[in-house]
Amino acid sequence: MQAKQAYNRFTTNLINNTTNFINNNFDFNIDSNKQLQIKQMPLMQLELFAEQSFQKKSSVIITMLNDERFQGKFISRVNQNKYVFKVSDAFFEIVTLDRIKSINLV
């Protein structure tokens, strides 16, 4: 029992230390996107469209900021800004509204 607890503490510490190291030493938010001025639907409009599409189980096309397009349905709401999007029976995408350019009904 004590060995298992020590192993769990070791694993937790290792994960926390690795995460802290990555957060402190690497910048994954490259500022080049801020210079591009990508046209995006207002966040409040995206929230409204996503919520309505989710409630009505409507089929939609979402366009991401990198111009990737997915056709499917919002099947689950994680929080106000994050949804699970079903593209096919084998492919699900977790999308955050701030990474979506537009939402269009099919």
N, CA, C and O atoms as a Tinker XYZ file with bonds, in Angstrom:
   424  protein
     1  N      0.824000   -1.189000    0.000000    73     2
     2  CA     0.000000    0.000000    0.000000    64     1     3
     3  C      0.873000    1.260000    0.000000    63     2     4     5
     4  O      0.606000    2.210000   -0.736000    81     3
     5  N      1.919000    1.256000    0.834000    73     3     6
     6  CA     2.797000    2.424000    0.889000    64     5     7
     7  C      3.564000    2.594000   -0.420000    63     6     8     9
     8  O      3.812000    3.720000   -0.851000    81     7
     9  N      3.937000    1.491000   -1.047000    73     7    10
    10  CA     4.649000    1.569000   -2.321000    64     9    11
    11  C      3.748000    2.167000   -3.401000    63    10    12    13
    12  O      4.204000    2.950000   -4.234000    81    11
    13  N      2.469000    1.795000   -3.382000    73    11    14
    14  CA     1.526000    2.310000   -4.359000    64    13    15
    15  C      1.329000    3.816000   -4.167000    63    14    16    17
    16  O      1.250000    4.558000   -5.146000    81    15
    17  N      1.249000    4.269000   -2.922000    73    15    18
    18  CA     1.084000    5.691000   -2.641000    64    17    19
    19  C      2.334000    6.471000   -3.059000    63    18    20    21
    20  O      2.232000    7.568000   -3.606000    81    19
    21  N      3.501000    5.902000   -2.799000    73    19    22
    22  CA     4.747000    6.550000   -3.192000    64    21    23
    23  C      4.829000    6.650000   -4.718000    63    22    24    25
    24  O      5.265000    7.666000   -5.260000    81    23
    25  N      4.408000    5.586000   -5.398000    73    23    26
    26  CA     4.407000    5.591000   -6.864000    64    25    27
    27  C      3.451000    6.658000   -7.389000    63    26    28    29
    28  O      3.793000    7.382000   -8.324000    81    27
    29  N      2.261000    6.764000   -6.803000    73    27    30
    30  CA     1.286000    7.776000   -7.232000    64    29    31
    31  C      1.816000    9.185000   -7.001000    63    30    32    33
    32  O      1.632000   10.056000   -7.851000    81    31
    33  N      2.478000    9.429000   -5.854000    73    31    34
    34  CA     3.062000   10.742000   -5.583000    64    33    35
    35  C      4.179000   11.046000   -6.573000    63    34    36    37
    36  O      4.290000   12.166000   -7.072000    81    35
    37  N      5.009000   10.034000   -6.855000    73    35    38
    38  CA     6.095000   10.205000   -7.813000    64    37    39
    39  C      5.533000   10.564000   -9.196000    63    38    40    41
    40  O      6.020000   11.490000   -9.845000    81    39
    41  N      4.519000    9.834000   -9.636000    73    39    42
    42  CA     3.910000   10.083000  -10.940000    64    41    43
    43  C      3.288000   11.470000  -10.996000    63    42    44    45
    44  O      3.459000   12.191000  -11.980000    81    43
    45  N      2.567000   11.847000   -9.944000    73    43    46
    46  CA     1.937000   13.168000   -9.895000    64    45    47
    47  C      2.987000   14.266000   -9.939000    63    46    48    49
    48  O      2.837000   15.239000  -10.678000    81    47
    49  N      4.049000   14.119000   -9.152000    73    47    50
    50  CA     5.121000   15.110000   -9.146000    64    49    51
    51  C      5.807000   15.207000  -10.497000    63    50    52    53
    52  O      6.118000   16.304000  -10.962000    81    51
    53  N      6.043000   14.068000  -11.125000    73    51    54
    54  CA     6.687000   14.048000  -12.434000    64    53    55
    55  C      5.833000   14.785000  -13.466000    63    54    56    57
    56  O      6.353000   15.592000  -14.236000    81    55
    57  N      4.551000   14.517000  -13.485000    73    55    58
    58  CA     3.642000   15.180000  -14.432000    64    57    59
    59  C      3.595000   16.680000  -14.165000    63    58    60    61
    60  O      3.685000   17.480000  -15.096000    81    59
    61  N      3.454000   17.064000  -12.894000    73    59    62
    62  CA     3.387000   18.482000  -12.543000    64    61    63
    63  C      4.677000   19.216000  -12.895000    63    62    64    65
    64  O      4.636000   20.320000  -13.438000    81    63
    65  N      5.810000   18.613000  -12.591000    73    63    66
    66  CA     7.089000   19.243000  -12.896000    64    65    67
    67  C      7.315000   19.372000  -14.399000    63    66    68    69
    68  O      7.823000   20.390000  -14.869000    81    67
    69  N      6.938000   18.343000  -15.147000    73    67    70
    70  CA     7.078000   18.396000  -16.605000    64    69    71
    71  C      6.182000   19.479000  -17.191000    63    70    72    73
    72  O      6.609000   20.241000  -18.058000    81    71
    73  N      4.945000   19.549000  -16.722000    73    71    74
    74  CA     4.009000   20.567000  -17.203000    64    73    75
    75  C      4.507000   21.961000  -16.878000    63    74    76    77
    76  O      4.459000   22.851000  -17.727000    81    75
    77  N      4.984000   22.161000  -15.662000    73    75    78
    78  CA     5.522000   23.465000  -15.272000    64    77    79
    79  C      6.734000   23.848000  -16.115000    63    78    80    81
    80  O      6.874000   25.002000  -16.521000    81    79
    81  N      7.607000   22.880000  -16.376000    73    79    82
    82  CA     8.782000   23.135000  -17.203000    64    81    83
    83  C      8.379000   23.585000  -18.604000    63    82    84    85
    84  O      8.921000   24.556000  -19.131000    81    83
    85  N      7.422000   22.871000  -19.205000    73    83    86
    86  CA     6.961000   23.223000  -20.554000    64    85    87
    87  C      6.324000   24.601000  -20.550000    63    86    88    89
    88  O      6.606000   25.417000  -21.428000    81    87
    89  N      5.462000   24.871000  -19.566000    73    87    90
    90  CA     4.785000   26.171000  -19.504000    64    89    91
    91  C      5.764000   27.318000  -19.304000    63    90    92    93
    92  O      5.567000   28.403000  -19.850000    81    91
    93  N      6.807000   27.090000  -18.536000    73    91    94
    94  CA     7.755000   28.157000  -18.233000    64    93    95
    95  C      8.798000   28.378000  -19.326000    63    94    96    97
    96  O      9.345000   29.475000  -19.440000    81    95
    97  N      9.083000   27.353000  -20.132000    73    95    98
    98  CA    10.189000   27.444000  -21.065000    64    97    99
    99  C      9.824000   27.468000  -22.543000    63    98   100   101
   100  O     10.671000   27.789000  -23.376000    81    99
   101  N      8.604000   27.143000  -22.881000    73    99   102
   102  CA     8.211000   27.093000  -24.285000    64   101   103
   103  C      6.992000   27.972000  -24.501000    63   102   104   105
   104  O      6.071000   27.980000  -23.685000    81   103
   105  N      6.988000   28.706000  -25.594000    73   103   106
   106  CA     5.874000   29.570000  -25.941000    64   105   107
   107  C      5.193000   28.995000  -27.179000    63   106   108   109
   108  O      5.687000   29.134000  -28.298000    81   107
   109  N      4.056000   28.350000  -26.961000    73   107   110
   110  CA     3.334000   27.748000  -28.071000    64   109   111
   111  C      2.358000   28.723000  -28.714000    63   110   112   113
   112  O      1.815000   28.426000  -29.778000    81   111
   113  N      2.122000   29.866000  -28.107000    73   111   114
   114  CA     1.228000   30.868000  -28.669000    64   113   115
   115  C      2.042000   31.830000  -29.525000    63   114   116   117
   116  O      2.386000   32.930000  -29.091000    81   115
   117  N      2.336000   31.408000  -30.720000    73   115   118
   118  CA     3.146000   32.213000  -31.624000    64   117   119
   119  C      2.327000   33.431000  -32.040000    63   118   120   121
   120  O      1.165000   33.292000  -32.420000    81   119
   121  N      2.915000   34.614000  -31.974000    73   119   122
   122  CA     2.199000   35.852000  -32.205000    64   121   123
   123  C      1.975000   36.172000  -33.683000    63   122   124   125
   124  O      1.471000   37.249000  -33.999000    81   123
   125  N      2.328000   35.282000  -34.580000    73   123   126
   126  CA     2.155000   35.577000  -35.999000    64   125   127
   127  C      0.679000   35.679000  -36.373000    63   126   128   129
   128  O      0.341000   36.391000  -37.318000    81   127
   129  N     -0.214000   34.984000  -35.654000    73   127   130
   130  CA    -1.644000   35.050000  -35.957000    64   129   131
   131  C     -2.211000   36.433000  -35.689000    63   130   132   133
   132  O     -3.164000   36.839000  -36.352000    81   131
   133  N     -1.652000   37.166000  -34.736000    73   131   134
   134  CA    -2.158000   38.486000  -34.414000    64   133   135
   135  C     -1.895000   39.469000  -35.543000    63   134   136   137
   136  O     -2.628000   40.447000  -35.686000    81   135
   137  N     -0.881000   39.236000  -36.334000    73   135   138
   138  CA    -0.551000   40.134000  -37.422000    64   137   139
   139  C     -1.416000   39.881000  -38.653000    63   138   140   141
   140  O     -1.535000   40.757000  -39.510000    81   139
   141  N     -2.017000   38.708000  -38.755000    73   139   142
   142  CA    -2.781000   38.355000  -39.945000    64   141   143
   143  C     -4.160000   39.013000  -39.992000    63   142   144   145
   144  O     -4.706000   39.201000  -41.079000    81   143
   145  N     -4.733000   39.367000  -38.846000    73   143   146
   146  CA    -6.068000   39.958000  -38.774000    64   145   147
   147  C     -7.088000   39.071000  -39.486000    63   146   148   149
   148  O     -7.701000   39.496000  -40.465000    81   147
   149  N     -7.269000   37.855000  -39.006000    73   147   150
   150  CA    -8.215000   36.911000  -39.587000    64   149   151
   151  C     -9.632000   37.377000  -39.286000    63   150   152   153
   152  O     -9.951000   37.719000  -38.147000    81   151
   153  N    -10.482000   37.388000  -40.312000    73   151   154
   154  CA   -11.875000   37.763000  -40.106000    64   153   155
   155  C    -12.595000   36.585000  -39.466000    63   154   156   157
   156  O    -12.538000   35.458000  -39.958000    81   155
   157  N    -13.270000   36.869000  -38.365000    73   155   158
   158  CA   -13.937000   35.830000  -37.595000    64   157   159
   159  C    -15.293000   36.367000  -37.156000    63   158   160   161
   160  O    -15.443000   37.557000  -36.881000    81   159
   161  N    -16.286000   35.466000  -37.092000    73   159   162
   162  CA   -17.583000   35.870000  -36.564000    64   161   163
   163  C    -17.380000   36.338000  -35.126000    63   162   164   165
   164  O    -16.508000   35.816000  -34.432000    81   163
   165  N    -18.166000   37.313000  -34.663000    73   163   166
   166  CA   -18.053000   37.731000  -33.259000    64   165   167
   167  C    -18.329000   36.557000  -32.324000    63   166   168   169
   168  O    -19.176000   35.712000  -32.614000    81   167
   169  N    -17.619000   36.508000  -31.210000    73   167   170
   170  CA   -17.724000   35.380000  -30.279000    64   169   171
   171  C    -19.151000   35.181000  -29.779000    63   170   172   173
   172  O    -19.600000   34.044000  -29.634000    81   171
   173  N    -19.862000   36.260000  -29.516000    73   171   174
   174  CA   -21.251000   36.123000  -29.045000    64   173   175
   175  C    -22.122000   35.455000  -30.101000    63   174   176   177
   176  O    -23.008000   34.670000  -29.762000    81   175
   177  N    -21.885000   35.753000  -31.368000    73   175   178
   178  CA   -22.636000   35.140000  -32.455000    64   177   179
   179  C    -22.274000   33.663000  -32.585000    63   178   180   181
   180  O    -23.148000   32.825000  -32.807000    81   179
   181  N    -20.989000   33.345000  -32.448000    73   179   182
   182  CA   -20.565000   31.946000  -32.476000    64   181   183
   183  C    -21.202000   31.159000  -31.334000    63   182   184   185
   184  O    -21.651000   30.030000  -31.530000    81   183
   185  N    -21.243000   31.760000  -30.129000    73   183   186
   186  CA   -21.866000   31.101000  -28.980000    64   185   187
   187  C    -23.338000   30.814000  -29.263000    63   186   188   189
   188  O    -23.822000   29.717000  -28.985000    81   187
   189  N    -24.044000   31.790000  -29.811000    73   187   190
   190  CA   -25.466000   31.639000  -30.115000    64   189   191
   191  C    -25.682000   30.563000  -31.177000    63   190   192   193
   192  O    -26.534000   29.692000  -30.998000    81   191
   193  N    -24.938000   30.603000  -32.267000    73   191   194
   194  CA   -25.072000   29.624000  -33.341000    64   193   195
   195  C    -24.747000   28.210000  -32.841000    63   194   196   197
   196  O    -25.460000   27.258000  -33.154000    81   195
   197  N    -23.674000   28.084000  -32.070000    73   195   198
   198  CA   -23.285000   26.765000  -31.560000    64   197   199
   199  C    -24.347000   26.222000  -30.616000    63   198   200   201
   200  O    -24.700000   25.046000  -30.698000    81   199
   201  N    -24.864000   27.060000  -29.722000    73   199   202
   202  CA   -25.881000   26.621000  -28.767000    64   201   203
   203  C    -27.158000   26.197000  -29.487000    63   202   204   205
   204  O    -27.734000   25.156000  -29.170000    81   203
   205  N    -27.599000   26.996000  -30.448000    73   203   206
   206  CA   -28.805000   26.648000  -31.199000    64   205   207
   207  C    -28.606000   25.379000  -32.014000    63   206   208   209
   208  O    -29.498000   24.532000  -32.061000    81   207
   209  N    -27.462000   25.234000  -32.651000    73   207   210
   210  CA   -27.171000   24.031000  -33.436000    64   209   211
   211  C    -27.124000   22.805000  -32.543000    63   210   212   213
   212  O    -27.590000   21.731000  -32.924000    81   211
   213  N    -26.560000   22.967000  -31.348000    73   211   214
   214  CA   -26.479000   21.857000  -30.399000    64   213   215
   215  C    -27.870000   21.454000  -29.920000    63   214   216   217
   216  O    -28.193000   20.266000  -29.899000    81   215
   217  N    -28.695000   22.419000  -29.537000    73   215   218
   218  CA   -30.028000   22.125000  -29.020000    64   217   219
   219  C    -30.938000   21.509000  -30.079000    63   218   220   221
   220  O    -31.716000   20.603000  -29.782000    81   219
   221  N    -30.839000   22.001000  -31.318000    73   219   222
   222  CA   -31.706000   21.512000  -32.392000    64   221   223
   223  C    -31.111000   20.323000  -33.137000    63   222   224   225
   224  O    -31.735000   19.772000  -34.044000    81   223
   225  N    -29.885000   19.928000  -32.743000    73   223   226
   226  CA   -29.163000   18.823000  -33.397000    64   225   227
   227  C    -29.051000   19.045000  -34.912000    63   226   228   229
   228  O    -29.210000   18.117000  -35.704000    81   227
   229  N    -28.777000   20.287000  -35.287000    73   227   230
   230  CA   -28.660000   20.658000  -36.701000    64   229   231
   231  C    -27.309000   20.246000  -37.260000    63   230   232   233
   232  O    -26.306000   20.241000  -36.547000    81   231
   233  N    -27.290000   19.906000  -38.527000    73   231   234
   234  CA   -26.053000   19.620000  -39.229000    64   233   235
   235  C    -25.470000   20.947000  -39.711000    63   234   236   237
   236  O    -26.166000   21.740000  -40.344000    81   235
   237  N    -24.203000   21.185000  -39.415000    73   235   238
   238  CA   -23.560000   22.453000  -39.741000    64   237   239
   239  C    -22.184000   22.216000  -40.358000    63   238   240   241
   240  O    -21.618000   21.126000  -40.274000    81   239
   241  N    -21.676000   23.255000  -40.968000    73   239   242
   242  CA   -20.285000   23.269000  -41.440000    64   241   243
   243  C    -19.564000   24.314000  -40.604000    63   242   244   245
   244  O    -19.964000   25.477000  -40.567000    81   243
   245  N    -18.495000   23.891000  -39.933000    73   243   246
   246  CA   -17.684000   24.851000  -39.194000    64   245   247
   247  C    -16.377000   25.071000  -39.967000    63   246   248   249
   248  O    -15.769000   24.132000  -40.481000    81   247
   249  N    -15.977000   26.313000  -40.030000    73   247   250
   250  CA   -14.710000   26.677000  -40.667000    64   249   251
   251  C    -13.783000   27.160000  -39.565000    63   250   252   253
   252  O    -14.100000   28.105000  -38.844000    81   251
   253  N    -12.640000   26.508000  -39.440000    73   251   254
   254  CA   -11.669000   26.854000  -38.422000    64   253   255
   255  C    -10.826000   28.041000  -38.901000    63   254   256   257
   256  O    -10.873000   28.405000  -40.076000    81   255
   257  N    -10.061000   28.637000  -37.994000    73   255   258
   258  CA    -9.226000   29.787000  -38.347000    64   257   259
   259  C     -8.182000   29.454000  -39.403000    63   258   260   261
   260  O     -7.754000   30.331000  -40.154000    81   259
   261  N     -7.769000   28.181000  -39.465000    73   259   262
   262  CA    -6.785000   27.772000  -40.475000    64   261   263
   263  C     -7.463000   27.296000  -41.766000    63   262   264   265
   264  O     -6.836000   26.636000  -42.595000    81   263
   265  N     -8.752000   27.637000  -41.929000    73   263   266
   266  CA    -9.577000   27.324000  -43.105000    64   265   267
   267  C     -9.901000   25.843000  -43.277000    63   266   268   269
   268  O    -10.356000   25.442000  -44.348000    81   267
   269  N     -9.682000   25.025000  -42.258000    73   267   270
   270  CA   -10.167000   23.651000  -42.286000    64   269   271
   271  C    -11.675000   23.685000  -42.132000    63   270   272   273
   272  O    -12.206000   24.491000  -41.367000    81   271
   273  N    -12.364000   22.820000  -42.849000    73   271   274
   274  CA   -13.828000   22.761000  -42.755000    64   273   275
   275  C    -14.248000   21.362000  -42.323000    63   274   276   277
   276  O    -13.716000   20.355000  -42.789000    81   275
   277  N    -15.222000   21.336000  -41.415000    73   275   278
   278  CA   -15.789000   20.080000  -40.943000    64   277   279
   279  C    -17.300000   20.167000  -41.045000    63   278   280   281
   280  O    -17.896000   21.176000  -40.671000    81   279
   281  N    -17.919000   19.110000  -41.551000    73   279   282
   282  CA   -19.371000   19.042000  -41.581000    64   281   283
   283  C    -19.810000   17.992000  -40.582000    63   282   284   285
   284  O    -19.296000   16.873000  -40.588000    81   283
   285  N    -20.758000   18.342000  -39.724000    73   283   286
   286  CA   -21.238000   17.410000  -38.729000    64   285   287
   287  C    -22.197000   18.078000  -37.769000    63   286   288   289
   288  O    -22.891000   19.031000  -38.123000    81   287
   289  N    -22.227000   17.558000  -36.526000    73   287   290
   290  CA   -23.153000   18.065000  -35.513000    64   289   291
   291  C    -22.432000   18.247000  -34.193000    63   290   292   293
   292  O    -21.516000   17.494000  -33.862000    81   291
   293  N    -22.857000   19.264000  -33.434000    73   291   294
   294  CA   -22.397000   19.415000  -32.060000    64   293   295
   295  C    -23.153000   18.390000  -31.232000    63   294   296   297
   296  O    -24.383000   18.425000  -31.182000    81   295
   297  N    -22.435000   17.469000  -30.575000    73   295   298
   298  CA   -23.130000   16.409000  -29.835000    64   297   299
   299  C    -23.023000   16.563000  -28.327000    63   298   300   301
   300  O    -23.800000   15.960000  -27.586000    81   299
   301  N    -22.073000   17.360000  -27.866000    73   299   302
   302  CA   -21.909000   17.530000  -26.429000    64   301   303
   303  C    -21.315000   18.900000  -26.146000    63   302   304   305
   304  O    -20.494000   19.414000  -26.905000    81   303
   305  N    -21.752000   19.475000  -25.034000    73   303   306
   306  CA   -21.229000   20.785000  -24.625000    64   305   307
   307  C    -20.381000   20.591000  -23.386000    63   306   308   309
   308  O    -20.883000   20.157000  -22.349000    81   307
   309  N    -19.100000   20.908000  -23.483000    73   307   310
   310  CA   -18.183000   20.774000  -22.357000    64   309   311
   311  C    -18.338000   21.979000  -21.434000    63   310   312   313
   312  O    -18.476000   21.823000  -20.221000    81   311
   313  N    -18.315000   23.175000  -22.010000    73   311   314
   314  CA   -18.583000   24.424000  -21.288000    64   313   315
   315  C    -19.069000   25.443000  -22.308000    63   314   316   317
   316  O    -19.337000   25.085000  -23.455000    81   315
   317  N    -19.185000   26.698000  -21.912000    73   315   318
   318  CA   -19.740000   27.715000  -22.795000    64   317   319
   319  C    -18.906000   27.910000  -24.054000    63   318   320   321
   320  O    -19.430000   28.347000  -25.078000    81   319
   321  N    -17.636000   27.596000  -23.993000    73   319   322
   322  CA   -16.729000   27.859000  -25.100000    64   321   323
   323  C    -16.222000   26.600000  -25.799000    63   322   324   325
   324  O    -15.485000   26.706000  -26.780000    81   323
   325  N    -16.597000   25.408000  -25.321000    73   323   326
   326  CA   -16.013000   24.177000  -25.858000    64   325   327
   327  C    -17.105000   23.138000  -26.121000    63   326   328   329
   328  O    -17.964000   22.892000  -25.274000    81   327
   329  N    -17.053000   22.533000  -27.313000    73   327   330
   330  CA   -18.033000   21.532000  -27.724000    64   329   331
   331  C    -17.325000   20.314000  -28.319000    63   330   332   333
   332  O    -16.189000   20.399000  -28.785000    81   331
   333  N    -18.028000   19.177000  -28.290000    73   331   334
   334  CA   -17.582000   17.984000  -29.008000    64   333   335
   335  C    -18.376000   17.965000  -30.307000    63   334   336   337
   336  O    -19.606000   18.019000  -30.296000    81   335
   337  N    -17.665000   17.888000  -31.416000    73   335   338
   338  CA   -18.264000   17.961000  -32.747000    64   337   339
   339  C    -18.085000   16.615000  -33.432000    63   338   340   341
   340  O    -16.961000   16.136000  -33.579000    81   339
   341  N    -19.196000   15.997000  -33.853000    73   339   342
   342  CA   -19.143000   14.688000  -34.516000    64   341   343
   343  C    -19.110000   14.887000  -36.026000    63   342   344   345
   344  O    -20.056000   15.402000  -36.622000    81   343
   345  N    -18.011000   14.471000  -36.628000    73   343   346
   346  CA   -17.852000   14.573000  -38.074000    64   345   347
   347  C    -18.352000   13.291000  -38.733000    63   346   348   349
   348  O    -19.054000   13.341000  -39.743000    81   347
   349  N    -17.992000   12.151000  -38.167000    73   347   350
   350  CA   -18.451000   10.846000  -38.648000    64   349   351
   351  C    -18.489000    9.904000  -37.448000    63   350   352   353
   352  O    -18.162000   10.296000  -36.328000    81   351
   353  N    -18.890000    8.668000  -37.692000    73   351   354
   354  CA   -18.950000    7.705000  -36.591000    64   353   355
   355  C    -17.582000    7.433000  -35.983000    63   354   356   357
   356  O    -17.484000    7.022000  -34.827000    81   355
   357  N    -16.536000    7.659000  -36.749000    73   355   358
   358  CA   -15.186000    7.362000  -36.273000    64   357   359
   359  C    -14.355000    8.609000  -35.973000    63   358   360   361
   360  O    -13.215000    8.489000  -35.523000    81   359
   361  N    -14.901000    9.802000  -36.213000    73   359   362
   362  CA   -14.103000   11.013000  -36.057000    64   361   363
   363  C    -14.874000   12.072000  -35.286000    63   362   364   365
   364  O    -15.933000   12.528000  -35.717000    81   363
   365  N    -14.330000   12.454000  -34.146000    73   363   366
   366  CA   -14.898000   13.508000  -33.314000    64   365   367
   367  C    -13.835000   14.581000  -33.130000    63   366   368   369
   368  O    -12.645000   14.280000  -33.032000    81   367
   369  N    -14.270000   15.827000  -33.083000    73   367   370
   370  CA   -13.355000   16.952000  -32.910000    64   369   371
   371  C    -13.810000   17.738000  -31.686000    63   370   372   373
   372  O    -14.992000   18.056000  -31.552000    81   371
   373  N    -12.874000   18.051000  -30.795000    73   371   374
   374  CA   -13.185000   18.946000  -29.686000    64   373   375
   375  C    -12.840000   20.345000  -30.160000    63   374   376   377
   376  O    -11.683000   20.644000  -30.455000    81   375
   377  N    -13.855000   21.203000  -30.232000    73   375   378
   378  CA   -13.653000   22.545000  -30.785000    64   377   379
   379  C    -13.922000   23.599000  -29.721000    63   378   380   381
   380  O    -14.860000   23.484000  -28.932000    81   379
   381  N    -13.086000   24.623000  -29.716000    73   379   382
   382  CA   -13.332000   25.793000  -28.888000    64   381   383
   383  C    -13.757000   26.923000  -29.823000    63   382   384   385
   384  O    -13.224000   27.072000  -30.923000    81   383
   385  N    -14.711000   27.702000  -29.373000    73   383   386
   386  CA   -15.311000   28.711000  -30.242000    64   385   387
   387  C    -14.321000   29.774000  -30.690000    63   386   388   389
   388  O    -14.478000   30.350000  -31.766000    81   387
   389  N    -13.305000   30.041000  -29.880000    73   387   390
   390  CA   -12.332000   31.055000  -30.285000    64   389   391
   391  C    -11.414000   30.578000  -31.418000    63   390   392   393
   392  O    -10.661000   31.379000  -31.973000    81   391
   393  N    -11.464000   29.296000  -31.767000    73   391   394
   394  CA   -10.678000   28.752000  -32.885000    64   393   395
   395  C    -11.534000   28.560000  -34.136000    63   394   396   397
   396  O    -11.047000   28.075000  -35.158000    81   395
   397  N    -12.827000   28.947000  -34.053000    73   395   398
   398  CA   -13.747000   28.806000  -35.178000    64   397   399
   399  C    -13.892000   30.145000  -35.886000    63   398   400   401
   400  O    -14.051000   31.188000  -35.253000    81   399
   401  N    -13.835000   30.095000  -37.191000    73   399   402
   402  CA   -14.007000   31.286000  -38.014000    64   401   403
   403  C    -15.502000   31.550000  -38.266000    63   402   404   405
   404  O    -15.972000   32.682000  -38.147000    81   403
   405  N    -16.243000   30.477000  -38.617000    73   403   406
   406  CA   -17.673000   30.643000  -38.881000    64   405   407
   407  C    -18.393000   29.318000  -38.707000    63   406   408   409
   408  O    -17.791000   28.245000  -38.757000    81   407
   409  N    -19.712000   29.424000  -38.499000    73   407   410
   410  CA   -20.608000   28.271000  -38.399000    64   409   411
   411  C    -21.742000   28.516000  -39.400000    63   410   412   413
   412  O    -22.387000   29.565000  -39.374000    81   411
   413  N    -21.978000   27.544000  -40.277000    73   411   414
   414  CA   -23.032000   27.677000  -41.292000    64   413   415
   415  C    -23.915000   26.443000  -41.281000    63   414   416   417
   416  O    -23.420000   25.321000  -41.163000    81   415
   417  N    -25.231000   26.646000  -41.403000    73   415   418
   418  CA   -26.166000   25.529000  -41.513000    64   417   419
   419  C    -25.976000   24.852000  -42.855000    63   418   420   421
   420  O    -25.630000   25.497000  -43.845000    81   419
   421  N    -26.205000   23.542000  -42.885000    73   419   422
   422  CA   -26.096000   22.786000  -44.134000    64   421   423
   423  C    -27.433000   22.822000  -44.832000    63   422   424
   424  O    -27.582000   22.248000  -45.911000    81   423
